Amino acid sequence: MIRGIKGIKDITPDEMPKWSVVERTAHALAHVFGFEEIRIPVFEKTDLYVHSIGGTTDIVEKEMYTFPDKDGTSLTLRPEGTAGVVRAFIERGLKTYQPSRKLYYIGPMFRHERPQAGRLRQFHQFGVEYVGSPEPAADVEVITLLWRFFSVLQLPGLSLELNSLGVLTDHQAYKKDLVSFLKTKEDRLCENCRRRLETNPLRALDCKVPGCREATKEAPFLTDFLSPSSKDHFDQVLQGLEALAIPYSLNPRLVRGLDYYSMTTFEVSCSALGAQNAIGAGGRYDGLFETLGGPSTPAVGFALGLERVILALPESTLPQPVPWIFVASFGEKGRPAGLSLLYSLRSKQVKADTDYTAATLKTLLRSADRLGAPYVAILGDDEVTKNEVILRNMATKEQEIFPLDTASSAIPAHLQSR
């Protein structure tokens, strides 16, 4: 027997109702907010991720699935979606259609990390990218969409944290002070944080190693180094959220794990997920287009993991099952009449099924019971002769009779009225 790969999970039919609710909500809300769907390749040239995510990040250093193409080109399964969207935006000239563009994506991502609940090697993300607007209102819109998505799904214990990373000159001034501080605590930092002390010191601020969290308690705050324009931008974002009654808290330690972020950064957590409670995050990345060879273009977006959303999804969010019909037809006349009824119901968008291997009423009812059919349409030779079909409620065992020649319309109308 060949088994599946560790950390890559099948999504089985019994799990699909939750996935369907989450994905439908993502599509619907993205549409309401004016975002258009884009589908990007599952793998790209490795250089795209090295240049966008950053060569000193954990993703590039440890987690990417990279392999050579037959011509020697290094390719990588996508570990996140933003870089691919930006590449497509530049390469396809999407900006030429309108001043700003709002895009969203849903699909699998790949990272080689230790599998755990809600964190797999193949996982799925819903993300949005608002490209072309430098306005704080664009940040507010993206954050509002993220918050609305979780709220509509009724996820419990939500909290939103925000910070500002400022612009490049703010970073440079802050990094100098931060590195000086971290060097005084270097012996207390983990190996990763020590290694990235000069290249990516901000990562020490959100390192999950307890020793690092304790060592950086008194680290300087980036918000103290913001330029007047950066501070004004962030203040307008906060005011916009307050006007929409979206609760938030400030977290000066909040930095993103990807190098391309600047200015506003945010993260939503959910108490139902325990210690690993981050459920969606994003921010502004105004410099990424230039990094990838495009024109200077402001942009802001978010990404969230669908597996983690599904872990936190309450059962009350799931819709009530739609009544469907199992057609139990048997006999020389009943069998063909049952097939006709089956396809007639389906043509009216009514879910209907049967068991082609069962030949008697007893075995057909057993099949209907195994499938969990709420209703069974019984149709044998006697029923065809009488122009009748019997509808049985499998829960109550009550039976009703309908004319066979109008059953495909009468039965669905009857079920809808109940």
C-alpha positions in Angstrom: 0.0 0.0 0.0 1.3 3.4 -1.0 0.5 6.0 1.8 0.1 9.7 1.5 2.9 12.1 2.3 3.2 13.2 5.9 1.8 16.7 6.3 -0.3 16.6 3.2 -3.9 15.8 4.0 -6.8 14.5 1.9 -10.0 16.6 2.3 -12.7 13.9 2.5 -16.4 14.3 1.6 -17.5 14.5 5.3 -15.2 17.6 5.7 -16.3 19.3 2.6 -19.4 21.1 4.0 -17.1 23.3 6.2 -14.7 23.9 3.3 -17.7 24.9 1.1 -19.0 27.4 3.6 -15.6 29.0 4.1 -14.8 29.2 0.4 -18.2 30.5 -0.6 -17.9 33.2 2.1 -14.5 34.2 0.7 -15.8 34.4 -2.8 -18.9 36.3 -1.8 -17.2 38.9 0.4 -14.4 39.5 -2.1 -17.0 40.1 -4.7 -19.0 42.5 -2.4 -15.8 44.5 -1.7 -15.1 44.7 -5.5 -12.2 42.3 -5.7 -11.7 40.1 -8.8 -10.3 36.6 -8.7 -6.9 35.7 -10.1 -5.4 32.3 -10.5 -1.6 32.1 -10.3 0.7 29.2 -11.1 1.4 26.6 -8.4 5.1 26.9 -9.1 7.4 29.8 -10.2 11.1 30.5 -10.7 12.8 30.3 -7.3 14.3 33.8 -7.8 10.8 35.3 -7.5 10.5 34.1 -3.9 14.1 34.8 -3.0 13.8 38.4 -4.2 10.3 39.1 -2.8 10.2 37.1 0.5 13.8 37.7 1.4 16.8 35.3 1.4 17.2 35.5 5.2 13.6 34.4 6.1 12.8 31.0 7.4 10.6 30.4 4.4 13.4 30.8 1.9 16.1 29.3 4.1 14.3 26.2 5.3 10.7 25.7 4.1 10.5 26.1 0.3 10.0 23.0 -1.9 12.6 23.8 -4.6 13.6 21.5 -7.5 15.5 21.8 -10.9 13.6 21.9 -14.2 14.9 19.7 -17.0 16.8 22.7 -18.4 18.4 23.4 -15.0 16.1 26.3 -14.1 15.4 26.3 -10.3 11.7 26.1 -9.6 9.7 26.4 -6.4 6.2 25.4 -5.3 4.6 28.6 -4.2 4.9 29.1 -0.4 2.6 32.2 -0.5 0.5 34.1 -3.0 1.5 37.8 -3.0 4.7 37.4 -5.0 3.0 35.5 -7.8 0.2 38.1 -8.0 2.7 40.9 -8.2 4.7 39.0 -10.9 1.5 38.5 -12.9 0.5 42.1 -12.4 3.8 43.3 -13.8 4.2 40.8 -16.6 0.6 41.0 -17.8 0.2 44.7 -17.5 -2.9 44.5 -15.4 -2.5 48.0 -14.2 -3.1 49.4 -17.7 -6.8 48.6 -17.4 -7.5 50.9 -14.5 -5.8 53.1 -11.9 -6.0 50.6 -9.1 -6.8 46.9 -9.1 -8.3 44.7 -6.4 -7.5 41.0 -6.8 -8.0 37.9 -4.7 -7.0 34.3 -4.8 -7.8 30.9 -3.2 -5.6 27.9 -3.5 -2.9 25.6 -2.1 0.5 26.7 -0.9 3.5 24.6 0.1 6.0 24.8 2.9 8.3 22.1 4.4 7.6 22.6 8.1 6.7 20.3 11.0 3.1 19.3 10.5 0.7 20.1 13.4 -3.0 21.0 13.8 -3.9 23.6 11.2 -0.4 23.8 9.8 0.4 21.4 7.0 3.0 21.1 4.2 0.3 21.6 1.6 -2.2 24.2 3.0 -4.7 26.5 1.5 -4.9 30.3 1.6 -7.4 33.0 0.8 -5.7 36.3 0.1 -6.4 39.7 -1.3 -4.2 42.4 -2.9 -5.3 46.0 -3.3 -2.9 47.4 -5.8 -2.4 51.0 -6.8 -3.7 53.0 -3.9 -1.4 54.6 -1.3 -4.3 55.9 0.7 -4.9 54.8 4.4 -8.5 54.1 3.3 -7.2 51.1 1.2 -5.6 49.7 4.4 -8.9 50.1 6.2 -10.8 48.4 3.5 -8.5 45.3 3.4 -8.5 45.0 7.2 -12.3 45.4 7.3 -12.7 42.6 4.7 -10.5 40.3 6.8 -12.4 41.1 10.0 -15.8 40.8 8.2 -14.8 37.4 6.8 -14.1 36.0 10.3 -17.1 37.7 11.8 -19.5 36.3 9.2 -18.2 32.8 9.9 -18.8 33.5 13.6 -15.3 32.5 14.7 -15.0 32.9 18.5 -12.6 35.1 20.5 -11.3 37.3 17.7 -8.7 40.0 18.3 -7.0 42.4 15.9 -3.5 43.7 16.5 -1.8 46.5 14.4 1.6 48.1 14.1 3.4 50.3 11.7 6.7 49.4 10.2 7.2 52.8 8.6 9.0 53.4 5.3 12.6 52.4 4.4 14.2 55.5 6.1 12.2 54.7 9.3 13.5 51.1 9.1 17.1 52.1 8.7 17.0 54.5 11.7 15.2 51.9 13.8 17.4 49.0 12.8 20.5 50.8 14.0 19.1 51.2 17.5 17.6 47.7 17.5 20.8 46.0 16.5 22.7 47.9 19.2 20.1 46.8 21.8 20.1 43.2 20.6 23.9 42.9 20.8 23.7 43.6 24.5 21.3 40.5 24.7 23.0 38.4 22.1 24.0 35.6 24.5 20.3 35.2 25.4 19.0 35.0 21.8 18.3 31.7 19.9 20.6 30.6 17.1 18.2 31.9 14.4 18.0 35.4 15.9 21.7 35.6 16.4 22.3 34.6 12.8 19.9 37.2 11.5 21.1 40.0 13.8 22.5 42.1 11.0 20.4 41.0 8.1 16.9 40.8 9.6 16.9 41.9 13.2 13.2 42.7 13.3 12.4 39.0 13.4 13.8 38.8 16.9 10.8 40.8 18.1 8.2 38.2 17.2 10.4 35.1 17.8 8.3 32.5 19.7 11.3 31.2 21.6 10.7 32.1 25.3 14.3 33.2 25.8 14.1 35.6 22.9 10.7 37.0 24.1 12.2 37.7 27.5 15.4 39.2 26.1 13.6 41.6 23.8 11.1 42.9 26.4 12.7 46.3 26.7 13.6 46.6 23.0 12.9 50.0 21.4 9.6 50.4 19.6 9.6 51.1 15.8 6.7 53.4 16.2 9.0 55.8 18.1 11.0 56.1 14.9 8.2 56.8 12.5 8.5 59.9 10.2 5.6 62.4 10.4 4.1 61.1 7.2 4.3 57.5 8.3 2.7 58.4 11.7 -0.1 60.4 9.9 -0.8 57.4 7.6 -1.1 55.0 10.6 -3.2 57.5 12.6 -5.7 57.7 9.6 -5.9 53.9 9.5 -6.7 53.7 13.2 -9.3 56.4 12.8 -10.9 54.6 9.9 -11.2 51.4 11.9 -12.7 53.3 14.8 -15.3 54.9 12.5 -16.3 51.4 11.4 -16.4 50.1 15.0 -13.8 47.5 14.4 -12.0 46.8 17.7 -8.2 46.7 17.7 -5.1 46.9 19.9 -1.6 48.2 19.2 1.3 45.7 19.3 4.7 47.4 18.8 6.3 43.9 18.6 4.2 42.9 15.6 6.4 42.5 12.5 5.8 40.3 9.5 7.9 37.3 8.6 8.4 38.5 5.0 10.8 41.2 3.9 8.5 43.0 1.6 6.2 44.6 4.3 6.3 48.3 5.2 3.9 50.8 6.9 0.7 49.2 8.2 0.9 45.6 9.4 -1.9 43.6 11.1 -2.8 40.2 12.5 -6.0 38.6 13.6 -5.9 35.8 16.2 -8.6 33.4 17.4 -8.8 32.1 21.0 -10.2 28.8 19.9 -6.9 27.8 18.4 -4.8 27.7 21.6 -1.2 28.8 21.6 -0.8 28.9 17.8 -3.7 31.3 17.5 -2.8 33.6 14.5 -5.4 33.1 11.9 -4.9 35.8 9.3 -2.4 38.6 8.7 -1.2 41.1 6.2 0.0 44.7 5.6 1.3 47.2 3.2 4.2 46.3 0.7 4.8 49.5 -1.3 8.3 48.5 -2.4 7.7 45.0 -3.7 6.8 46.0 -7.3 10.2 47.8 -7.7 12.0 44.8 -6.1 10.6 42.5 -8.8 11.4 44.9 -11.7 8.1 46.8 -11.9 7.2 50.4 -11.6 6.8 52.0 -8.1 3.3 50.8 -7.0 1.7 51.0 -3.6 -0.2 47.9 -2.4 -1.8 46.3 0.6 -3.2 42.9 1.3 -3.7 39.9 3.6 -3.6 36.1 3.6 -5.2 33.6 5.8 -5.0 29.8 6.2 -8.2 28.0 5.5 -7.3 24.9 7.5 -7.0 27.1 10.6 -10.3 28.8 9.9 -12.0 25.4 9.6 -10.5 24.2 12.9 -12.1 27.2 14.6 -15.4 27.1 12.7 -18.4 26.5 14.9 -21.0 23.9 13.9 -23.7 26.6 14.0 -22.2 28.2 11.0 -23.0 25.2 8.8 -26.2 25.5 6.8 -29.0 23.0 7.4 -28.8 20.0 5.0 -30.9 20.4 1.9 -33.5 17.6 1.7 -32.7 15.2 -1.1 -34.3 12.1 -2.6 -33.1 8.6 -3.0 -35.0 6.9 -5.8 -35.8 3.3 -5.0 -37.1 1.8 -8.2 -37.4 -1.9 -8.9 -39.2 -4.3 -11.3 -39.6 -4.5 -15.0 -41.7 -1.3 -15.2 -40.5 0.4 -12.0 -36.8 0.4 -12.9 -37.1 2.5 -16.1 -39.7 4.8 -14.6 -37.4 5.3 -11.6 -34.5 6.3 -13.9 -36.8 8.8 -15.7 -37.8 10.3 -12.3 -34.2 10.4 -11.1 -33.0 12.5 -14.1 -36.1 14.6 -14.1 -35.5 15.6 -10.5 -31.8 16.4 -11.3 -32.9 18.5 -14.2 -34.8 20.7 -11.7 -31.6 21.1 -9.6 -32.9 18.7 -7.0 -30.2 16.4 -5.5 -31.3 12.8 -6.3 -29.4 9.5 -6.2 -30.0 5.7 -6.4 -28.1 2.4 -6.1 -27.9 0.7 -9.5 -26.7 -2.6 -7.9 -29.7 -3.0 -5.6 -32.7 -4.9 -7.2 -35.2 -5.2 -4.4 -37.0 -2.7 -2.2 -35.3 -4.1 0.9 -31.8 -3.7 -0.5 -32.6 -0.2 -1.9 -33.9 1.0 1.4 -30.8 -0.4 3.1 -28.7 1.6 0.6 -30.8 4.8 1.2 -30.2 4.3 5.0 -26.5 4.0 4.6 -26.3 7.1 2.5 -28.4 9.0 5.1 -31.1 9.9 2.6 -33.9 11.9 4.3 -36.5 10.9 1.7 -37.0 7.9 -0.5 -39.2 7.8 -3.6 -40.5 4.2 -3.9 -41.4 3.1 -7.4 -42.2 -0.5 -8.3 -44.3 -2.2 -11.0 -47.5 -1.7 -9.0 -46.9 2.0 -8.5 -46.2 2.5 -12.3 -49.5 0.7 -13.1 -51.4 3.0 -10.7 -49.4 6.1 -11.9 -48.1 6.7 -8.4 -44.9 7.2 -6.5 -44.6 6.8 -2.7 -42.5 9.3 -0.8 -41.2 7.9 2.5 -39.8 10.1 5.3 -36.9 8.0 6.5 -36.9 9.6 10.0 -40.6 9.3 10.8 -41.4 6.4 8.3 -44.5 8.4 7.2 -45.4 7.9 3.5 -47.3 10.1 1.0 -48.5 9.3 -2.5 -47.9 11.6 -5.5 -49.0 11.2 -9.1 -46.1 9.7 -11.1 -46.5 12.0 -14.1 -46.1 15.2 -12.0 -43.9 13.8 -9.2 -40.6 15.5 -10.3 -42.3 18.9 -9.7 -44.8 18.0 -6.9 -42.3 16.3 -4.6 -39.7 19.2 -4.5 -42.5 21.7 -4.0 -43.9 19.6 -1.2 -40.5 19.4 0.5 -39.8 23.1 0.2 -43.1 23.9 1.9 -42.4 21.8 4.9 
